[in-house]
Amino acid sequence: MTDRHETPLERADRNFVELLQELRVIQTGVQILFAFLLTLAFTQRFTGLDTVQRGTYVTTLLLAVTASILFTAPAALHRALFRRGVKRLIVDVSSRLAGAGLVVLALALTGSVLLVVDVVLGRAAGIAVAACVLAFCAAVWALLPFGLRRRTAGKRNRTADPPRGRSAGAG
C-alpha cells in the first residue's frame, strides 16, 4: 500500500509525468546513438565494411530508430487519447512501450559496440565485447530491478502481516 493520499486519477497523472521524465533521459541517448549511426554511412571507411559489418550496421540503425519510435510513442498516444478519460490505460500502455524500447535499445547498443569493435579489433573481439554489453544491460536493466522488487516485496509482506509473536520491525 502507498502512503500517498491521492485519487486513482492523481496517481495515473503522477505516474505518467514520472514516465515522461524517464523517457526524456533515455531519448537523448537514443538520439545521439541514432545520429552517430546515420553519419557512419557517409564516412570514407564505411566502403571498406564487409557484408557482416554492413548487415550489423543496417540492423543496428533499424533497432535505434525502433527504440526512438517506442520511446516517443507515449507522447503520441497521450495526444491521440487526450481528454478521453483513459489516463490509466495510457500509463499502462506507455509503460509497456518504454519496456519494449529498453529491450530494443539494449540490442541497438549491443549492435553498435559489435560493429565498432569488429572494425577496430576484429570479429571475435566484437562478438565477445557485444555479448558483455548485452549481459550488462540485462543485469542492470532487468535482473537488478527484479531482484530489488523481490527483496522489497518480501519486506513489504513482512511489514504488512508480521508473524504472530514478532513485531513488524523484527527480523
SELO-465074 format. One record per residue: residue in one letter; x, y, z of N, C-alpha, C, CB in turn; residue number from 1. Coordinates in nm, 2 decimals. Last residue first. Glycine has a CB too. Example, Ala and Ser with C-alpha at 12.3 -4.5 7.8 and 13.67 -1.06 7.14 Angstrom:
! residues 2
 r   n.c1   n.c2   n.c3  ca.c1  ca.c2  ca.c3   c.c1   c.c2   c.c3  cb.c1  cb.c2  cb.c3   k
 S   1.28  -0.22   0.71   1.37  -0.11   0.71   1.29   0.00   0.79   1.41  -0.06   0.57   2
 A   1.32  -0.57   0.78   1.23  -0.45   0.78   1.32  -0.33   0.78   1.13  -0.45   0.90   1
This chain:
! residues 171
 r   n.c1   n.c2   n.c3  ca.c1  ca.c2  ca.c3   c.c1   c.c2   c.c3  cb.c1  cb.c2  cb.c3   k
 G   1.35  -0.88   1.27   1.40  -0.96   1.16   1.50  -0.90   1.08   1.29  -1.00   1.07 171
 A   1.09  -0.65   1.35   1.19  -0.76   1.39   1.23  -0.83   1.26   1.13  -0.86   1.49 170
 G   0.89  -0.47   1.29   1.03  -0.43   1.27   1.13  -0.54   1.30   1.06  -0.31   1.36 169
 A   0.66  -0.60   1.36   0.68  -0.57   1.22   0.82  -0.53   1.20   0.59  -0.46   1.17 168
 S   0.73  -0.85   1.62   0.68  -0.72   1.57   0.72  -0.70   1.43   0.75  -0.61   1.66 167
 R   0.59  -1.17   1.68   0.70  -1.09   1.64   0.65  -0.95   1.59   0.78  -1.15   1.52 166
 G   0.37  -1.32   1.73   0.47  -1.32   1.83   0.59  -1.23   1.80   0.52  -1.46   1.85 165
 R   0.29  -1.41   1.40   0.25  -1.40   1.54   0.37  -1.40   1.64   0.15  -1.51   1.57 164
 P   0.45  -1.21   1.15   0.41  -1.34   1.21   0.37  -1.32   1.35   0.53  -1.44   1.20 163
 P   0.30  -0.91   1.01   0.41  -0.98   1.08   0.36  -1.11   1.14   0.46  -0.88   1.19 162
 D   0.20  -0.79   0.74   0.15  -0.90   0.82   0.26  -0.97   0.90   0.07  -1.00   0.73 161
 A   0.36  -0.57   0.65   0.21  -0.57   0.64   0.15  -0.67   0.74   0.16  -0.59   0.50 160
 T   0.62  -0.66   0.68   0.58  -0.54   0.75   0.42  -0.53   0.76   0.63  -0.41   0.68 159
 R   0.64  -0.87   0.51   0.67  -0.89   0.65   0.61  -0.78   0.73   0.82  -0.91   0.67 158
 N   0.57  -0.75   0.26   0.49  -0.85   0.32   0.51  -0.88   0.46   0.51  -0.98   0.24 157
 R   0.79  -0.58   0.24   0.66  -0.52   0.25   0.56  -0.62   0.30   0.61  -0.47   0.11 156
 K   1.00  -0.76   0.22   0.99  -0.67   0.33   0.86  -0.61   0.35   1.10  -0.56   0.31 155
 G   0.92  -0.88  -0.03   0.94  -0.96   0.09   0.93  -0.87   0.22   1.07  -1.04   0.09 154
 A   0.94  -0.66  -0.20   0.81  -0.72  -0.18   0.81  -0.81  -0.05   0.78  -0.81  -0.30 153
 T   1.21  -0.60  -0.19   1.12  -0.51  -0.13   0.98  -0.57  -0.11   1.11  -0.38  -0.21 152
 R   1.30  -0.83  -0.33   1.35  -0.80  -0.19   1.26  -0.71  -0.12   1.49  -0.74  -0.20 151
 R   1.18  -0.81  -0.57   1.15  -0.93  -0.49   1.19  -0.90  -0.34   1.23  -1.05  -0.54 150
 R   1.29  -0.57  -0.66   1.14  -0.58  -0.65   1.11  -0.70  -0.55   1.08  -0.60  -0.78 149
 L   1.56  -0.64  -0.67   1.51  -0.54  -0.58   1.36  -0.54  -0.55   1.55  -0.40  -0.63 148
 G   1.55  -0.83  -0.88   1.60  -0.86  -0.75   1.55  -0.77  -0.64   1.75  -0.87  -0.75 147
 F   1.45  -0.66  -1.09   1.38  -0.78  -1.05   1.42  -0.82  -0.91   1.40  -0.90  -1.15 146
 P   1.66  -0.47  -1.11   1.52  -0.43  -1.07   1.44  -0.55  -1.02   1.45  -0.36  -1.18 145
 L   1.87  -0.66  -1.19   1.88  -0.57  -1.07   1.74  -0.53  -1.02   1.97  -0.45  -1.10 144
 L   1.77  -0.77  -1.43   1.80  -0.85  -1.32   1.80  -0.77  -1.19   1.93  -0.93  -1.33 143
 A   1.73  -0.53  -1.60   1.63  -0.63  -1.58   1.66  -0.71  -1.45   1.63  -0.73  -1.69 142
 W   1.94  -0.35  -1.62   1.81  -0.30  -1.65   1.70  -0.40  -1.62   1.80  -0.27  -1.80 141
 V   2.17  -0.49  -1.54   2.14  -0.36  -1.48   1.99  -0.32  -1.50   2.23  -0.25  -1.53 140
 A   2.17  -0.73  -1.69   2.19  -0.73  -1.55   2.14  -0.60  -1.48   2.34  -0.74  -1.52 139
 A   2.12  -0.64  -1.95   2.03  -0.73  -1.89   2.04  -0.73  -1.74   2.05  -0.88  -1.94 138
 C   2.36  -0.49  -1.99   2.22  -0.42  -2.00   2.12  -0.51  -1.93   2.18  -0.40  -2.15 137
 F   2.55  -0.69  -1.96   2.54  -0.58  -1.87   2.41  -0.51  -1.87   2.66  -0.49  -1.90 136
 A   2.49  -0.85  -2.18   2.47  -0.91  -2.05   2.47  -0.80  -1.94   2.59  -1.00  -2.02 135
 L   2.55  -0.67  -2.39   2.41  -0.72  -2.37   2.39  -0.78  -2.23   2.39  -0.83  -2.48 134
 V   2.83  -0.64  -2.33   2.74  -0.52  -2.33   2.59  -0.57  -2.31   2.75  -0.44  -2.46 133
 C   2.92  -0.90  -2.38   2.93  -0.84  -2.25   2.84  -0.72  -2.23   3.08  -0.80  -2.22 132
 A   2.86  -0.92  -2.65   2.79  -1.01  -2.56   2.80  -0.96  -2.41   2.86  -1.15  -2.56 131
 A   3.04  -0.73  -2.74   2.90  -0.71  -2.76   2.82  -0.80  -2.67   2.86  -0.74  -2.91 130
 V   3.29  -0.86  -2.68   3.25  -0.73  -2.62   3.10  -0.71  -2.63   3.33  -0.62  -2.68 129
 A   3.26  -1.09  -2.85   3.28  -1.10  -2.71   3.24  -0.97  -2.63   3.43  -1.13  -2.68 128
 I   3.23  -0.97  -3.11   3.13  -1.06  -3.05   3.14  -1.07  -2.90   3.14  -1.20  -3.12 127
 G   3.48  -0.83  -3.13   3.35  -0.76  -3.14   3.24  -0.84  -3.08   3.32  -0.73  -3.28 126
 A   3.66  -1.04  -3.12   3.66  -0.94  -3.01   3.53  -0.86  -3.01   3.78  -0.84  -3.02 125
 A   3.60  -1.16  -3.36   3.59  -1.24  -3.23   3.58  -1.14  -3.11   3.71  -1.33  -3.22 124
 R   3.64  -0.95  -3.55   3.51  -1.01  -3.53   3.50  -1.08  -3.40   3.48  -1.11  -3.64 123
 G   3.85  -0.67  -3.46   3.82  -0.80  -3.53   3.69  -0.86  -3.48   3.93  -0.90  -3.50 122
 L   3.90  -0.41  -3.37   3.98  -0.52  -3.32   3.96  -0.66  -3.38   3.96  -0.53  -3.17 121
 V   3.75  -0.23  -3.54   3.88  -0.19  -3.47   3.97  -0.31  -3.43   3.85  -0.11  -3.35 120
 V   3.53  -0.37  -3.63   3.61  -0.29  -3.73   3.75  -0.26  -3.67   3.54  -0.16  -3.76 119
 D   3.43  -0.48  -3.39   3.46  -0.56  -3.51   3.56  -0.49  -3.60   3.33  -0.61  -3.58 118
 V   3.38  -0.25  -3.25   3.49  -0.34  -3.20   3.53  -0.43  -3.31   3.45  -0.41  -3.08 117
 V   3.16  -0.15  -3.41   3.28  -0.07  -3.38   3.40  -0.16  -3.34   3.26   0.04  -3.27 116
 L   2.97  -0.36  -3.40   3.02  -0.30  -3.53   3.16  -0.23  -3.51   2.92  -0.20  -3.59 115
 L   2.93  -0.40  -3.13   2.97  -0.51  -3.21   3.04  -0.45  -3.34   2.85  -0.60  -3.25 114
 V   2.82  -0.15  -3.05   2.95  -0.20  -3.00   3.01  -0.31  -3.08   2.94  -0.24  -2.85 113
 S   2.58  -0.16  -3.20   2.68  -0.06  -3.22   2.82  -0.09  -3.17   2.63   0.07  -3.15 112
 G   2.46  -0.39  -3.09   2.50  -0.39  -3.23   2.60  -0.28  -3.26   2.37  -0.37  -3.31 111
 T   2.42  -0.30  -2.82   2.50  -0.41  -2.85   2.55  -0.42  -2.99   2.42  -0.54  -2.82 110
 L   2.24  -0.09  -2.87   2.37  -0.06  -2.81   2.47  -0.17  -2.84   2.36  -0.03  -2.66 109
 A   2.03  -0.23  -2.98   2.09  -0.13  -3.06   2.23  -0.10  -3.00   2.01  -0.01  -3.07 108
 L   1.96  -0.39  -2.76   2.01  -0.46  -2.88   2.08  -0.36  -2.97   1.89  -0.52  -2.95 107
 A   1.88  -0.19  -2.58   1.99  -0.28  -2.54   2.05  -0.35  -2.67   1.94  -0.39  -2.44 106
 L   1.66  -0.09  -2.73   1.78  -0.01  -2.71   1.90  -0.10  -2.67   1.75   0.10  -2.60 105
 V   1.48  -0.31  -2.70   1.54  -0.27  -2.84   1.66  -0.19  -2.83   1.43  -0.20  -2.92 104
 V   1.44  -0.29  -2.43   1.49  -0.41  -2.49   1.55  -0.38  -2.62   1.38  -0.52  -2.50 103
 L   1.34  -0.03  -2.41   1.46  -0.06  -2.34   1.52  -0.19  -2.40   1.44  -0.08  -2.19 102
 G   1.10  -0.06  -2.55   1.20   0.03  -2.60   1.34   0.00  -2.54   1.17   0.18  -2.58 101
 A   0.95  -0.22  -2.38   0.99  -0.27  -2.51   1.11  -0.19  -2.57   0.87  -0.28  -2.61 100
 G   0.92  -0.02  -2.18   0.99  -0.15  -2.15   1.04  -0.22  -2.28   0.90  -0.25  -2.08  99
 A   0.77   0.17  -2.32   0.90   0.20  -2.27   0.98   0.08  -2.24   0.89   0.29  -2.14  98
 L   0.54   0.02  -2.37   0.61   0.07  -2.48   0.76   0.10  -2.44   0.55   0.19  -2.54  97
 R   0.45  -0.02  -2.10   0.49  -0.14  -2.18   0.58  -0.10  -2.31   0.36  -0.21  -2.23  96
 S   0.39   0.25  -2.04   0.49   0.17  -1.96   0.54   0.05  -2.04   0.44   0.13  -1.83  95
 S   0.19   0.29  -2.22   0.31   0.37  -2.23   0.42   0.30  -2.16   0.29   0.51  -2.18  94
 V  -0.01   0.13  -2.11   0.04   0.10  -2.25   0.18   0.17  -2.27  -0.06   0.15  -2.36  93
 D  -0.05   0.26  -1.86  -0.01   0.11  -1.87   0.05   0.08  -2.01  -0.14   0.03  -1.85  92
 V  -0.11   0.52  -1.93   0.00   0.50  -1.85   0.05   0.35  -1.86  -0.03   0.52  -1.70  91
 I  -0.35   0.48  -2.08  -0.23   0.55  -2.14  -0.10   0.52  -2.06  -0.25   0.70  -2.15  90
 L  -0.51   0.37  -1.88  -0.47   0.29  -2.00  -0.35   0.35  -2.07  -0.59   0.29  -2.10  89
 R  -0.53   0.60  -1.71  -0.47   0.47  -1.66  -0.43   0.38  -1.78  -0.57   0.40  -1.57  88
 K  -0.67   0.78  -1.89  -0.53   0.81  -1.84  -0.46   0.68  -1.79  -0.53   0.91  -1.73  87
 V  -0.91   0.81  -2.02  -0.84   0.68  -2.02  -0.69   0.69  -1.98  -0.84   0.61  -2.16  86
 G  -1.06   1.03  -2.09  -1.09   0.96  -1.97  -1.02   0.82  -1.95  -1.23   0.94  -1.95  85
 R  -1.00   1.18  -2.30  -1.09   1.07  -2.33  -1.12   0.99  -2.20  -1.04   0.98  -2.44  84
 R  -0.80   1.37  -2.31  -0.93   1.41  -2.26  -1.04   1.30  -2.30  -0.97   1.54  -2.32  83
 F  -0.60   1.22  -2.56  -0.62   1.33  -2.47  -0.77   1.36  -2.44  -0.55   1.45  -2.52  82
 L  -0.53   1.03  -2.74  -0.63   0.99  -2.64  -0.66   1.10  -2.54  -0.59   0.86  -2.57  81
 A  -0.32   1.14  -2.89  -0.44   1.08  -2.96  -0.56   1.06  -2.86  -0.40   0.96  -3.03  80
 R  -0.14   1.22  -2.69  -0.20   1.32  -2.77  -0.33   1.27  -2.84  -0.10   1.37  -2.88  79
 H  -0.07   0.97  -2.58  -0.14   1.07  -2.50  -0.21   1.17  -2.58  -0.03   1.14  -2.41  78
 L   0.06   0.87  -2.81  -0.06   0.80  -2.75  -0.14   0.90  -2.67  -0.01   0.68  -2.67  77
 A   0.27   1.04  -2.84   0.17   1.03  -2.94   0.04   0.97  -2.89   0.23   0.95  -3.06  76
 A   0.40   0.99  -2.60   0.36   1.12  -2.62   0.25   1.12  -2.73   0.47   1.22  -2.67  75
 P   0.46   0.71  -2.63   0.37   0.76  -2.52   0.32   0.90  -2.54   0.44   0.75  -2.39  74
 A   0.64   0.71  -2.86   0.51   0.66  -2.87   0.42   0.71  -2.76   0.50   0.51  -2.88  73
 T   0.91   0.75  -2.81   0.82   0.87  -2.83   0.68   0.84  -2.84   0.87   0.94  -2.96  72
 F   1.01   0.50  -2.77   1.02   0.59  -2.66   0.94   0.72  -2.68   1.16   0.63  -2.64  71
 L   0.95   0.38  -3.02   0.89   0.32  -2.90   0.90   0.42  -2.78   0.96   0.19  -2.85  70
 I   1.12   0.53  -3.18   0.97   0.53  -3.20   0.90   0.48  -3.08   0.94   0.44  -3.32  69
 S   1.37   0.47  -3.08   1.32   0.60  -3.08   1.17   0.61  -3.10   1.39   0.68  -3.19  68
 A   1.37   0.19  -3.14   1.38   0.24  -3.00   1.33   0.38  -2.99   1.52   0.23  -2.94  67
 T   1.38   0.21  -3.42   1.26   0.14  -3.35   1.26   0.19  -3.20   1.28  -0.01  -3.36  66
 V   1.62   0.33  -3.46   1.50   0.40  -3.50   1.38   0.34  -3.43   1.49   0.40  -3.65  65
 A   1.79   0.12  -3.36   1.79   0.26  -3.30   1.67   0.34  -3.33   1.92   0.33  -3.34  64
 L   1.73  -0.09  -3.54   1.70  -0.10  -3.39   1.69   0.04  -3.32   1.80  -0.19  -3.33  63
 L   1.83   0.02  -3.77   1.68   0.00  -3.76   1.64  -0.02  -3.62   1.64  -0.12  -3.85  62
 L   2.10   0.03  -3.70   2.03   0.15  -3.74   1.88   0.14  -3.72   2.07   0.19  -3.88  61
 T   2.14  -0.25  -3.67   2.16  -0.16  -3.56   2.09  -0.02  -3.58   2.30  -0.13  -3.53  60
 T   2.10  -0.33  -3.94   2.02  -0.39  -3.83   2.02  -0.29  -3.71   2.07  -0.53  -3.79  59
 V   2.31  -0.19  -4.06   2.17  -0.17  -4.10   2.08  -0.22  -3.99   2.14  -0.24  -4.24  58
 Y   2.54  -0.30  -3.93   2.51  -0.16  -3.93   2.36  -0.13  -3.96   2.60  -0.09  -4.04  57
 T   2.52  -0.57  -3.98   2.52  -0.53  -3.84   2.48  -0.38  -3.84   2.66  -0.55  -3.77  56
 G   2.56  -0.56  -4.26   2.43  -0.61  -4.20   2.41  -0.57  -4.06   2.43  -0.76  -4.21  55
 R   2.82  -0.46  -4.27   2.71  -0.38  -4.32   2.57  -0.43  -4.27   2.71  -0.39  -4.48  54
 Q   2.95  -0.67  -4.15   2.95  -0.54  -4.08   2.84  -0.45  -4.14   3.09  -0.48  -4.11  53
 V   2.90  -0.87  -4.34   2.85  -0.89  -4.20   2.85  -0.75  -4.13   2.94  -0.99  -4.12  52
 T   3.03  -0.77  -4.56   2.89  -0.79  -4.57   2.83  -0.81  -4.42   2.86  -0.92  -4.64  51
 D   3.27  -0.52  -4.46   3.23  -0.64  -4.52   3.08  -0.66  -4.51   3.31  -0.76  -4.47  50
 L   3.36  -0.18  -4.52   3.30  -0.28  -4.44   3.26  -0.40  -4.52   3.17  -0.22  -4.38  49
 G   3.47   0.02  -4.68   3.55  -0.09  -4.65   3.49  -0.20  -4.57   3.68  -0.05  -4.59  48
 T   3.29   0.23  -4.68   3.30   0.15  -4.80   3.38   0.02  -4.78   3.36   0.23  -4.92  47
 F   3.35   0.36  -4.44   3.23   0.28  -4.45   3.23   0.19  -4.57   3.10   0.37  -4.46  46
 R   3.56   0.54  -4.45   3.59   0.40  -4.41   3.47   0.30  -4.42   3.63   0.40  -4.26  45
 Q   3.44   0.78  -4.52   3.52   0.71  -4.62   3.54   0.56  -4.58   3.65   0.78  -4.63  44
 T   3.10   0.81  -4.41   3.24   0.83  -4.39   3.31   0.74  -4.50   3.28   0.78  -4.25  43
 F   2.83   0.78  -4.43   2.88   0.88  -4.51   3.03   0.91  -4.49   2.81   1.01  -4.49  42
 A   2.75   0.60  -4.24   2.73   0.56  -4.38   2.80   0.66  -4.47   2.59   0.54  -4.42  41
 L   2.77   0.74  -4.00   2.87   0.64  -4.03   2.86   0.61  -4.18   2.84   0.51  -3.95  40
 T   2.55   0.91  -3.94   2.67   0.97  -4.00   2.77   0.86  -4.05   2.74   1.06  -3.90  39
 L   2.37   0.73  -3.83   2.34   0.80  -3.95   2.46   0.85  -4.02   2.23   0.91  -3.94  38
 L   2.50   0.67  -3.58   2.48   0.57  -3.68   2.45   0.63  -3.82   2.37   0.47  -3.64  37
 F   2.48   0.92  -3.45   2.61   0.86  -3.48   2.60   0.76  -3.59   2.66   0.79  -3.35  36
 A   2.20   0.94  -3.44   2.28   1.04  -3.52   2.42   0.99  -3.55   2.29   1.17  -3.44  35
 F   2.15   0.73  -3.26   2.09   0.73  -3.40   2.17   0.83  -3.49   1.94   0.77  -3.39  34
 L   2.28   0.82  -3.03   2.32   0.69  -3.10   2.27   0.69  -3.24   2.26   0.57  -3.02  33
 I   2.14   1.05  -2.98   2.28   1.06  -3.00   2.33   0.93  -3.08   2.36   1.07  -2.87  32
 Q   1.88   0.94  -2.93   1.90   1.04  -3.04   2.05   1.05  -3.08   1.85   1.18  -3.01  31
 V   1.93   0.79  -2.71   1.89   0.72  -2.83   1.91   0.81  -2.95   1.74   0.68  -2.82  30
 G   1.99   0.99  -2.52   2.09   0.89  -2.56   2.06   0.82  -2.69   2.10   0.79  -2.45  29
 T   1.74   1.12  -2.51   1.86   1.19  -2.55   1.97   1.09  -2.60   1.91   1.28  -2.44  28
 Q   1.57   0.92  -2.42   1.55   0.97  -2.55   1.68   1.04  -2.60   1.43   1.05  -2.57  27
 I   1.62   0.89  -2.14   1.66   0.79  -2.24   1.66   0.84  -2.38   1.55   0.67  -2.23  26
 V   1.51   1.13  -2.04   1.65   1.10  -2.01   1.70   0.99  -2.12   1.67   1.04  -1.87  25
 R   1.25   1.12  -2.12   1.33   1.23  -2.17   1.48   1.20  -2.15   1.30   1.36  -2.08  24
 L   1.16   0.89  -1.99   1.17   0.88  -2.13   1.26   1.00  -2.19   1.04   0.88  -2.20  23
 E   1.14   0.99  -1.73   1.23   0.88  -1.76   1.26   0.87  -1.91   1.18   0.74  -1.71  22
 Q   0.94   1.18  -1.77   1.07   1.22  -1.72   1.18   1.11  -1.75   1.07   1.25  -1.57  21
 L   0.73   1.01  -1.83   0.78   1.10  -1.93   0.91   1.15  -1.89   0.68   1.22  -1.95  20
 L   0.69   0.88  -1.59   0.73   0.80  -1.70   0.79   0.89  -1.81   0.61   0.72  -1.76  19
 E   0.60   1.09  -1.43   0.73   1.02  -1.39   0.78   0.94  -1.51   0.71   0.93  -1.27  18
 V   0.36   1.15  -1.56   0.47   1.25  -1.55   0.60   1.19  -1.52   0.43   1.36  -1.44  17
 F   0.23   0.91  -1.51   0.26   0.94  -1.65   0.37   1.05  -1.65   0.13   1.00  -1.72  16
 N   0.21   0.91  -1.23   0.28   0.80  -1.29   0.32   0.84  -1.44   0.20   0.67  -1.29  15
 R   0.04   1.13  -1.19   0.18   1.13  -1.14   0.26   1.03  -1.21   0.18   1.11  -0.99  14
 D  -0.19   1.04  -1.32  -0.13   1.16  -1.37   0.02   1.16  -1.32  -0.20   1.29  -1.32  13
 A  -0.25   0.82  -1.16  -0.22   0.80  -1.30  -0.15   0.92  -1.36  -0.35   0.77  -1.38  12
 R  -0.30   0.95  -0.92  -0.19   0.86  -0.93  -0.15   0.83  -1.07  -0.23   0.72  -0.86  11
 E  -0.52   1.10  -0.99  -0.40   1.17  -0.95  -0.28   1.08  -0.96  -0.41   1.23  -0.80  10
 L  -0.70   0.88  -1.03  -0.66   0.97  -1.14  -0.53   1.05  -1.11  -0.78   1.07  -1.17   9
 P  -0.72   0.77  -0.77  -0.66   0.69  -0.89  -0.62   0.78  -1.00  -0.76   0.59  -0.93   8
 T  -0.60   1.03  -0.54  -0.71   0.95  -0.61  -0.64   0.87  -0.72  -0.82   1.05  -0.67   7
 E  -0.38   1.00  -0.27  -0.42   1.05  -0.40  -0.53   0.97  -0.46  -0.29   1.06  -0.49   6
 H  -0.18   1.00  -0.04  -0.32   1.02  -0.03  -0.36   1.08  -0.16  -0.37   1.10   0.09   5
 R   0.08   0.77   0.00   0.03   0.89  -0.07  -0.12   0.89  -0.05   0.07   0.89  -0.21   4
 D   0.17   0.54   0.10   0.14   0.64   0.20   0.09   0.76   0.13   0.27   0.67   0.27   3
 T   0.04   0.23  -0.04   0.11   0.36  -0.05   0.08   0.45   0.06   0.09   0.42  -0.19   2
 M   0.08  -0.12   0.00   0.00   0.00   0.00   0.09   0.12   0.00  -0.10   0.00   0.12   1
